[in-house]
Amino acid sequence: MEIFNLPNECKIDKNIPKEMIYKNAEANEKLKRVFIDNVEKIRFMYLLNFSNSNIQNYINDRERFEEIDFIKIILREKGKENVISKLFHQLIPKSTVIILEFKTEILISTSNKKIEKERVIVEEVFNSNWIEIENEILEDLEYKKLNSTNLKVFYEDIIEKVRIINLSKKLNSESNIESENLELLEKINKEIEELKVLRKKETQLNRITEIQTKIVKKIKERDSILKK
């Protein structure tokens, strides 16, 4: 979890028995087998909240950002990471960053959750590609480089960085994106980063919300280009 360089005050570093996951998930034999065959170890690494970071909570009728949990899952083999990460996001009501580790590679998993009739609903899971742990692109995920306006914005910044990691790998590995679209993608990414700088400097809540809306719109515009 060193990639985030979180404050020592946030450190938990406790083992989570796989049996506890089976029980809480009411897992069938097939799901148990997925864990037995694929998961070596699970550790609750860090818990970030207001008391140990001074980052403000964010709470409304549909969302609660009072803490962010950082979980490390060491895998025996690849292949079931999407199943495993989704199950953890469903089990943990708090905002969660999951780091799946296999040899010298990691995969970062985040999600959007909402509260509906006192139940936590996972709307979408965002998984990065597998990345070498020494890759310089991970430096953008360092604690001091993330937006600390409140815990919601902080977590959403992690999600956005995960999406940028995937975009970077996509642009580097695919040659079928037309040149004009590449230029447009670069322009949109620049605009997103500029808006994030403005959001970080802004102190008025209504302006922060306005800027965040613009960021989300730009992200959707970028995603629509990538889907062409």
C-alpha positions as CSV (number, residue, x, y, z in Angstrom):
1,M,0.0,0.0,0.0
2,E,3.1,2.1,-0.1
3,I,2.0,3.6,-3.4
4,F,-0.5,5.8,-1.6
5,N,2.1,6.9,1.1
6,L,-0.7,7.3,3.6
7,P,0.0,8.8,7.0
8,N,1.2,6.4,9.7
9,E,-1.8,7.4,11.8
10,C,-4.1,5.6,9.3
11,K,-2.3,2.2,9.5
12,I,-4.2,-0.9,10.6
13,D,-2.2,-3.8,9.0
14,K,-4.4,-6.7,10.3
15,N,-5.1,-10.0,8.7
16,I,-8.7,-10.7,7.5
17,P,-9.4,-14.5,7.6
18,K,-10.8,-15.8,4.4
19,E,-13.4,-17.7,6.4
20,M,-14.8,-14.4,7.6
21,I,-15.5,-13.5,3.9
22,Y,-17.2,-16.8,3.2
23,K,-19.5,-16.3,6.2
24,N,-20.4,-12.7,5.6
25,A,-21.0,-13.3,1.9
26,E,-23.0,-16.4,2.5
27,A,-20.8,-17.9,-0.2
28,N,-21.7,-21.0,-2.1
29,E,-19.2,-23.8,-2.7
30,K,-18.2,-22.3,-6.1
31,L,-17.4,-18.9,-4.6
32,K,-15.5,-20.5,-1.8
33,R,-13.4,-22.4,-4.4
34,V,-12.6,-19.1,-6.1
35,F,-11.1,-17.8,-2.9
36,I,-9.3,-21.0,-2.0
37,D,-7.7,-21.3,-5.4
38,N,-7.0,-17.7,-6.1
39,V,-6.5,-15.8,-2.8
40,E,-3.3,-16.2,-0.7
41,K,-3.9,-13.5,1.9
42,I,-6.1,-10.6,2.8
43,R,-5.0,-7.6,4.9
44,F,-6.8,-4.5,6.1
45,M,-4.0,-2.1,5.6
46,Y,-5.3,1.5,6.2
47,L,-8.3,3.3,7.4
48,L,-8.6,7.0,6.4
49,N,-11.0,9.3,8.2
50,F,-11.3,12.8,9.6
51,S,-9.6,12.1,12.9
52,N,-6.4,10.8,11.3
53,S,-6.3,13.0,8.2
54,N,-8.3,16.2,8.9
55,I,-10.2,15.5,5.6
56,Q,-13.8,16.4,6.1
57,N,-16.7,13.9,5.9
58,Y,-19.3,14.1,3.2
59,I,-22.8,12.9,4.0
60,N,-26.2,13.3,2.3
61,D,-29.3,11.1,1.9
62,R,-27.7,8.9,-0.7
63,E,-24.0,8.9,0.1
64,R,-21.9,8.6,3.2
65,F,-18.1,9.3,3.0
66,E,-16.9,9.0,6.6
67,E,-14.0,6.8,6.0
68,I,-12.0,5.1,3.2
69,D,-10.8,1.5,3.8
70,F,-7.6,0.3,2.0
71,I,-7.5,-3.5,1.6
72,K,-4.7,-5.6,0.1
73,I,-5.4,-9.0,-1.4
74,I,-2.4,-11.1,-2.4
75,L,-3.4,-13.5,-5.2
76,R,-2.1,-17.0,-6.0
77,E,-3.0,-16.6,-9.6
78,K,-4.8,-14.1,-12.0
79,G,-8.1,-14.6,-13.7
80,K,-10.8,-14.1,-11.0
81,E,-9.8,-10.5,-9.9
82,N,-13.1,-9.0,-11.2
83,V,-15.2,-11.5,-9.2
84,I,-13.1,-11.0,-6.1
85,S,-13.0,-7.2,-6.2
86,K,-16.7,-6.9,-6.8
87,L,-17.5,-9.2,-3.9
88,F,-15.4,-7.1,-1.5
89,H,-17.1,-3.8,-2.6
90,Q,-20.5,-5.4,-2.0
91,L,-19.4,-6.6,1.5
92,I,-17.8,-3.4,2.8
93,P,-20.3,-0.5,3.2
94,K,-17.6,2.1,3.4
95,S,-15.7,3.5,0.4
96,T,-13.0,1.0,-0.4
97,V,-9.8,0.9,-2.3
98,I,-8.7,-2.7,-3.0
99,I,-5.2,-3.5,-4.1
100,L,-4.9,-6.9,-5.7
101,E,-1.3,-8.0,-5.8
102,F,0.2,-10.8,-8.0
103,K,4.0,-11.2,-8.0
104,T,5.4,-7.8,-9.2
105,E,2.0,-6.4,-10.5
106,I,-0.9,-4.7,-8.8
107,L,-4.5,-4.0,-9.8
108,I,-6.4,-1.1,-8.1
109,S,-10.1,-1.5,-7.6
110,T,-12.6,1.3,-6.6
111,S,-16.4,1.6,-6.9
112,N,-19.4,3.9,-6.8
113,K,-21.8,3.1,-4.0
114,K,-25.1,4.6,-2.9
115,I,-27.5,4.2,0.1
116,E,-31.0,2.9,-0.8
117,K,-33.5,1.9,1.9
118,E,-30.6,1.5,4.3
119,R,-28.8,-0.9,1.9
120,V,-25.5,-0.3,0.2
121,I,-25.8,-0.6,-3.6
122,V,-22.7,-0.9,-5.7
123,E,-23.4,1.0,-8.9
124,E,-20.2,0.5,-10.7
125,V,-16.7,-1.0,-10.1
126,F,-13.6,0.6,-11.6
127,N,-10.6,-1.7,-11.9
128,S,-7.3,-0.6,-13.3
129,N,-5.3,-2.8,-15.7
130,W,-2.5,-4.8,-14.2
131,I,0.5,-2.5,-13.5
132,E,4.1,-3.2,-12.6
133,I,4.4,-1.9,-9.0
134,E,7.5,0.1,-10.0
135,N,5.6,2.0,-12.8
136,E,6.0,5.8,-12.4
137,I,2.3,6.4,-13.3
138,L,1.5,5.2,-9.7
139,E,3.1,8.3,-8.3
140,D,0.0,10.2,-9.2
141,L,-1.8,8.2,-6.4
142,E,0.3,9.5,-3.6
143,Y,-1.7,10.9,-0.7
144,K,-0.4,14.4,-1.0
145,K,-1.3,14.6,-4.7
146,L,-4.9,13.7,-4.2
147,N,-7.7,16.3,-3.7
148,S,-8.4,16.6,0.0
149,T,-11.5,18.9,-0.1
150,N,-13.5,16.2,1.6
151,L,-13.5,12.4,1.7
152,K,-15.9,12.1,-1.3
153,V,-13.7,14.3,-3.5
154,F,-10.6,12.5,-2.3
155,Y,-12.1,9.1,-3.2
156,E,-13.4,10.3,-6.5
157,D,-9.9,11.6,-7.3
158,I,-8.6,8.1,-6.8
159,I,-11.3,6.7,-9.2
160,E,-10.3,9.3,-11.8
161,K,-6.6,8.4,-11.5
162,V,-7.5,4.7,-12.0
163,R,-9.4,5.7,-15.1
164,I,-6.5,7.8,-16.4
165,I,-4.1,4.8,-15.8
166,N,-6.4,2.7,-18.0
167,L,-6.6,5.4,-20.6
168,S,-2.8,5.8,-20.7
169,K,-2.4,2.1,-21.3
170,K,-5.1,2.1,-23.9
171,L,-3.5,4.9,-25.9
172,N,-0.1,3.3,-25.6
173,S,-1.3,-0.1,-26.8
174,E,-3.9,0.6,-29.4
175,S,-3.2,2.0,-32.9
176,N,-6.8,2.0,-34.2
177,I,-7.7,5.4,-32.5
178,E,-7.8,8.0,-35.2
179,S,-5.2,10.8,-34.9
180,E,-7.9,13.5,-34.6
181,N,-9.4,11.6,-31.7
182,L,-6.0,11.3,-30.0
183,E,-5.6,15.0,-30.2
184,L,-9.1,15.5,-28.8
185,L,-8.5,13.1,-26.0
186,E,-5.3,14.9,-25.0
187,K,-7.2,18.2,-25.1
188,I,-10.0,16.8,-22.9
189,N,-7.5,15.3,-20.4
190,K,-5.8,18.7,-20.1
191,E,-9.1,20.4,-19.5
192,I,-10.0,17.8,-16.8
193,E,-6.7,18.4,-15.0
194,E,-7.1,22.2,-15.2
195,L,-10.6,21.9,-13.7
196,K,-9.3,19.7,-10.9
197,V,-6.7,22.3,-10.1
198,L,-9.5,24.9,-9.9
199,R,-11.6,22.6,-7.8
200,K,-8.7,22.2,-5.3
201,K,-8.2,25.9,-4.9
202,E,-12.0,26.7,-4.6
203,T,-13.4,27.3,-1.1
204,Q,-17.1,27.9,-1.9
205,L,-19.2,24.7,-1.9
206,N,-21.5,25.8,-4.7
207,R,-18.4,26.5,-7.0
208,I,-16.8,23.2,-6.1
209,T,-20.1,21.4,-7.1
210,E,-20.2,23.4,-10.3
211,I,-16.6,22.5,-11.2
212,Q,-17.2,18.9,-10.3
213,T,-20.2,18.8,-12.7
214,K,-18.0,20.1,-15.5
215,I,-15.4,17.4,-14.7
216,V,-18.0,14.6,-14.9
217,K,-19.2,16.0,-18.2
218,K,-15.7,16.0,-19.6
219,I,-15.1,12.5,-18.4
220,K,-18.3,11.3,-20.2
221,E,-17.2,13.1,-23.3
222,R,-13.8,11.3,-23.2
223,D,-15.4,7.9,-22.6
224,S,-17.7,8.3,-25.6
225,I,-14.7,8.9,-27.8
226,L,-12.9,5.8,-26.5
227,K,-16.0,3.7,-27.2
228,K,-16.1,4.6,-30.9
